Amino acid sequence: MASRTVLITGIGLGITRAFAKAKYNVIFNGLEKDGNDTAAKVAREFQINYLFSPANALHVDQLRTMVDEGLARFKHIDVLMNNCGIQHVSPIENFPDDKWADILRINLSSAFILTKALMKPMKEKKIWSNY
């Protein structure tokens, strides 16, 4: 098993491939439709260990479960790439309130929730040595 693990939200494939090439364990997060197949393909190509999570960034409980599953599988997460995001384009006077709420929850709140969830385990591993 690799000595370093990265959790990447939103499966930025270029970013994911770069970490896989560097032999990180990769926790892939993205849409369930093709995500696991993509994760398996990258893992085979670079001969890495991986975990795929379809955790929905709109749901705090799913984000926390993804972190717990990643820590259970790899024992540590060294890097967090908050890469998930959505956009909706509309004139502001027609911009749906629910779309705005989803943008904030996915683009902003999910990054906060995941960073908060990983703060303690990363501090314990001394990833942030100045804390």
ABEGO torsion letter per residue (X at the ends): XBABBBBBBGGBAAAAAAAAAAGBBBBBBBBAAAAAAAAAAAAAAAGBBBBBBABBAABAAAAAAAAAAAAAAAGBBABBBBABBBBBBBBAAABBAAAAAAAAAAAAAAAAAAAAAAAAAAAAAGABAAX
